Amino acid sequence: MKTTRKEIHERVWSKPIRQAAEHFGCSDSYLARLCRELAIPLPMRGHWLLPAERRLPPPALPALLPGRSEVVWIGEGRTRLPPRVQAVPSVFSNAESVAAKRPKPITAHLERAAGGIFHIAWKEGRKFRRISTETSDTEEAARLLSIWQQGLEREAARSGLSVRQALDDYFTEHVHPKVDAKQTAEFARRMLEQHFGHMSVASINPGDVRSFVHRRRTGKLTGTRGRLARDPTIRRELGVLVAALNHAVREGRLSRADVPAIPLPDAGEPRETWLREPETERLLAAARRTSTSRRSRIERFVYLAYYTAARKRSLETLEWSQVDLHAGLIHLRKPDSKRTKKRRPTVHIHPRLREVLEAAAAERLPDGSGGLSPWVLDEPGSIRTAFESAVRRAGLASDVTAHVLRHTAATHMLRRGVPIWNVSEALGNSVAMVQRVYGHHVPDATRAAIEALG
């Protein structure tokens, strides 16, 4: 039978669903499931027990995405659904995702006891239960039944929360206003939504997580340019999903019992990649190559990355207000930024870096409003493509990323005898972290400790 979403919507709001199902030649349970898949809101339980004047009016039919068909075929073994639709208002539906595998919903009804008092009765498994409404008035009992059933609907809606909605809420309410590294978090969100976005939270199982890990390791998700993700990266992305689910629990949108187990890949050993002194000089020389006399953006970045040992994003967003050439200091943390676990220390300006910064300060570009650009690198966009080009010009391995310069700086400091606690201050890391990642570069300290035994 050929029909439309509009006709189904009108039918289910003009008569009980069992009668509407007879019109379409299907069962009422099938029609209810079809309405959820088509984002057609259904009357709440108890709707038809209320007097006509007290029933809720039909809500508007949610629109499909542009260019999608409203036509539906029912029966004849060929039910065809229109593509993805917008979410149903939660007050009328308890299912954002039909992928959720939840127990059969509880259906309650009114029973009149011997004394004329109405009870709300329902079945849980094989047991019948009931609770008194403490009233003999039919309308009042029907109203109380509706309120009681709405409570169940709200509880069911918590377990029907979709992953996409959980991520949307988390980013709107937490990441955007509070997190500094938004770019990295947004990339993780895109990867997660490609794989988990259509699922409900309650339907996620360890197999879904393993599938995501495999797709990231093999570069099968779009937007990765074929790059293969390592386990620490995948672990960080799944950590965003875990944080979003915990946020939903704190906000009361999700029950703790419905939070699935998310097995995370091993953190892995720290990367061993770092540049020897000749390789570092080759990279600095490759970054200096430019067709103009002006200091290029990549030259400024490479000098900053090596001589400050700072993280890539903190340098991409570095402003001239954070650079004090007179005092010879760079304040990597902005005054108005929130403190995070990744500390941004104040570092001294190396003589070779000072030369580059003084030239760059004299060459600042206009910002379009009569002033000068506030950014040390002209603008805060990603330096990744330019850095990869410089790596190729220097003849270095393809696994040399911008973060390798941070490892390189730390390694060079330790191999030249700088105390490990001074290196930890320069990096903004704890001594324990520096010891774990870079401790093998200071074997002389171990030898001195052993030799002190006599």
N, C-alpha and C positions, 0 to 999 in steps of 0.2 A: 504494500500500500504506500502510495506516495503522499507525503504530507510536508508540513513546514514546522519550524520551531514555534512560530506564532500561533498556529492552530493548536499544537500540543499545549502551549502555555494557556490558551483560552479554555481548553477543555478541562485541564486539571484544576483550574480555579473556578469553574462553573458547576462542578459536581464532584462527588467523591472519586478518588482515583480508581476504584474498582469499576465504577460505571464508565469512566473515561477510557479505561483499558478495554472494555467490551467494544467500544466504538472502533478502536484500532485493531481489534482482533488479537490481543495479547494479554498476558497476565498482568495483574497490578504490580507485582514485584519487578517484572521486566520493565514496565513503563516507568516506575520510580527510578530504577537504575539508569534507564535511558535519559531521563530528565537530568540526573546528576551529570551524566557525561556531556549533555548538551547545554549545561549551565542554565537550565530552566528552573527557577525557584518553585518549590512546592509549599503548600500550606503546612503549617506546623501541626503536630499531632493534637487532636482535640478540637481542631478548627471547626469541623462539621457538627460537633456537639453543642456549640455555642449558638444562641439566637442570631438570626441573620444580621441584626443591627449591631451586634458586638463582634462580628468577625472582622479580621483584618482585611483591608482592600488588597487586590492583587498588586504586587510590586511590578515595576517596569521590567521588561525583558532585557537582560544585559545584551549589549551589542557584540557581534562577532568582530574579529579583526578585519580591516578593510580588504575587500576583494574576495571574501570567503562566502560560500554558498549557504543559504538558509534551508535548502531542500533536504529532506530526510526520507529514506525508504525504510518501511517497517514490514517485517515478515518476509515470507518467501525465501528465507535463508540468506537474505542479502541486505541486512540492515547496514546502511551507510551513514556515517556521521560526518558533519562538517568539521573542518580543522579546528585547532585550538581556539578556545573562547576565553572571554574574561571571567574572572572569578565570580561566583554567586554570592550575593550579600549574605554574611554569616548569620543574620537574624532569621533567614528563611531556609538555610541549608547547613547541614553539618558535615558536608564532604567537599573539600577543595580538590581532592585527588581521588579518582576511582582506583588508583593503584594500591590504596591502603587496604590491607587485609585485616579487617576488624571483626570482632564477634557480631553475631546478629543483634541488631538494636532491640532494646526492650520496648515492648508495646504494652501499655497499661490501659485499663478501662475502669469504669465505676461499677461498684456493686453496692446494693442497698442491704444493710444488715437488718436483723429482726426488729430493732428499735427504730427503724426509719433512717438511721445515720448512714451516710454514704462512705464507702471505703475506696481508696485507690488500690487496685489489684493488678499484679503482674507476675510473670513467671521468669525465674532465673534458673536456667538449666532445667532440672527436673523438679525444682521446688517452687511452690506457689507462695507468694508473699502479698501482704496488704498492709495499708496504713490508713488510719481514720482521718477523715476530713473534718470531723466534729461538727458537721452540719447536715440537716435533712433537706435543705433547699437545693433543688435540682440545678438551678443556674449557678449558685455559689459553688456547688461541688464541681461543676464543669469548669468553672474559672480556676479553682484550685488544682484540678487535674492538668489544665493547660500550663499553669505556672510550674507545677512539678515536672512536667514533661520538658519544658523549656530548660530546666536545670540540667536534665540529661543531655539535651541538645548541645548546651554550652560545653559540657564535659566531653562530649563526642567531638565537638569542633576542635578542642585542644589536641586530641589525638589525631585529627585529620589535617593538621597544619602541614602545608607543603614546604619542601626545602627552599624553593624559590622565594616564598613569602618570608620564611625565617631569615634568609640572607638579606632580603630587602629591608626588613625591620632592623636587623643588626647593623647594617651599613648606614641607614638613615639616622638611627638613634645613638649609635656608638662610634662607628669608624669615622664618618665624616666630621662630626664635631670634636672628636677627642684624639684620634690617631694621627700621628705625624706622617708615617710611611703609607699614605693612601694609595700611591701608584702600585706598590707591590701587593697590597690587599685587594685592589680592584682586579689585578690580573688573576689572583687566586680565585676571586669570585667568578670570573668568566669561565675558568676551567671547571669549577664546581658546578655551575649552572648548566654547562653543556652535558654533563653526565648525570647529575642528580636532580636538576631543576624540575623535571616532570614528575618526580616521586613525592610521596608524602613522607614525612619524617618517620612515622611508625612502620613504613614498609621497607626501610633500608635494612639490609642484612650484610653480613661480612663478605658474601660473594659480590655484592655491588661495590663494596670498597676495594676488593681485590681487582675487580674489573677496571675501576678508575686508575688504580696504581699501574696496571698493565698498559692502559692507553696512554698514560703520561710517560711511562718509560719508553714506549715505542713511538712517541710523537704522533699519535692518532687523533688527538683533539685539534680542532681548527684554531688558528691564531698563534700557533707555536712555531711557525715557519720550519716545521720538520725537526726542531731541536728536541733532543731526548732529555727528559728531566731525570735528575739524580734523586735518590731516595730522600736526602735531607730537604730538597725542594718540595717533593710530594708530601712529606711529613708536615712541612710548614703550611701547605695549602689545606690539607685535611684538618690542621689545627684551627684554621679559620672556620671550617664547618662546625667543629666541636664548640668553638666560642659562640657561634651563632645559635646553636641549640641551647647552650647554657644561658644565653641572654633571653631566649624565648621562655625558659623555665622561670628565670627571675621576674619576667614581666607577666607571668601567669598565663601565657599563651600555650604552654605545653606542660604536660605532666611529667615529672621526673621518671615515672615508670615507663613512659613512652619514648624516652631517649635511647636510641639504639647504641650498641657497642660499635665504636669506630676503631678497628685495629690499625695502628700507625706503623709505617715502615721503620726500620732501625735508623737511629740518628746517623750512624756511619762514623767513620774516622775522619778527623779534620783533613782538609786538602793539604797535600804536600807541595803543590805548585808554588814556586817562588823564583824570582829572577836573580841570576848572579850579576855581579857588578858590570861586566861587559854587556850583558843583555839589557840591563837597565839603561845604560848609556845609549845603546842602539835605539831603544824605544823613545828616549828623550830626543834623540836626533831625528827620528822619524816624525815625531810630533812637531818639530820645528820647521819641517819642510812646508812651505806655503808659497803661493804665487804672488802674495802681497807682502808689503813691509810690516803690516799690522800683525800683532800677536794673535794667532788663530785660537779658536775656542778649545780645540783639542790640545794645543800646546799648554795653555793655561791649566787645563784639567790635569794633564799628566804630571806637571810640576807640582801642582797642589796635592794630588793623590799620593805621590811618593814622599814629598817633604812635610806632609802633615799626618800621613797614615790614616786619613779620615775615610769614612764610608762614602760610596759613590753619591748617594742621594743628598747627603749633607753638603757636598761640594756643588752639585747641580743647582741647589737652591741657595748657595752662599751669596750674601749681599755685601755691598761695599761698607755698609754700616757696621758689619761684623769684623772688618779688617782695620786694625790700628797700625798703620805704617810707622807712625811716630814712636809708639811704644814697642813696635816689633812683635805684635801679638795678633792672632786670629781667634776670635771667639766662635767656635763651631756651633754652639747652642744659641739660638735666637732668644732675646730677652723675654718675649711673650710666649714662647713655646712651652708645652707641657713636658715635664721630666718623664723619661721612659727608662726601661732597662738598658737601652742602648745609649749610654752616656755620650755626650759631645763635649769634650774638654776644651780648654783654652791652650793653644799651642804657640810656640815661638816661631818666628819667621826665619827660615834658613837663608843665608846670604844669596844662594842661587835662586831661591824662590822670590826673594825681595826684588831682584832685578826684573823678573818677569812681571810681578805685581805692579811695580812702579811704572813700567812701560804700559801695562794694561790700563792703569788708572789714567794715564795721559791720553789713552785712545778710546775712552768710554764713548759709546754711541748715544745719540739722542733717544729719548723715550717716546717721542711723538707729541708730548704735551709741553714742550719748551724746556724740559729738564734733561737729565742724563739717566741712562739705564741704571737701575739699582743693582743689577745682577753682575757678579764678577765674571760669569761666563756668558754675558750678554742676555741670556734668557734661561729659564729654569727647565727646559726640555731635556730629554734623555740624550746622553752623550754616547750611547752604546754603539751606534753605527760608525761614528767617526773614530771611536776607539778601536773597533775591529779593523778598520782600514789602516790605522797606524800600526797595529800588530802585524798585519800582513806586510806592510812596507819594511818593518824591522826584521822580517824573516823569523818571527817567533811562532811557537806552536799555537794551534787554534784554540786550545783550552785556556789561554791567557785572557782572563777577563779583567775588568776594571778593579775588582776586589783583590786580584792577585797583587796589585801594588801595595795594598794594606799589609798583606802577608809578607811581601818583600821588604817593606820598611821595617816591620817588626823583627824579621829574621836578621837583617843587616845590623840593627841595633844590638841584638843579643850576641851575634858573632863577633862584634867589635868590643864586647865587654861591658855594655851598659847594664846596670843592675836590673833584675827582672821587675822590681817594684817601680822603677822609673819608667820602664817600658809599659807597664800596665797603666800608669797615669797618662802617658802619651796616647795610648790607644783608647782609653776610657773603658777598659776591661778590668775585671778583678785579677789579682795575682794568680789565683787558682786557675782561671781560664787561660791566662798567658802560659802558665806552667804546663797545662794539659796540651795546648796547641803547639807551643813553640819550645817547650822545655828541652827537647832533644838537640836543640841547636847550641846548648851551653854545656857540653860534656866536661869542660874544664872545671866547672863548679863541683861536679860529682867527683872528679879526680882529686881535687883539693880536699874534699870532705874525707875521702878514703885515706889520703896520705897523712891527714891530721891525726890518724890513729897511731902513728909511730911505727 
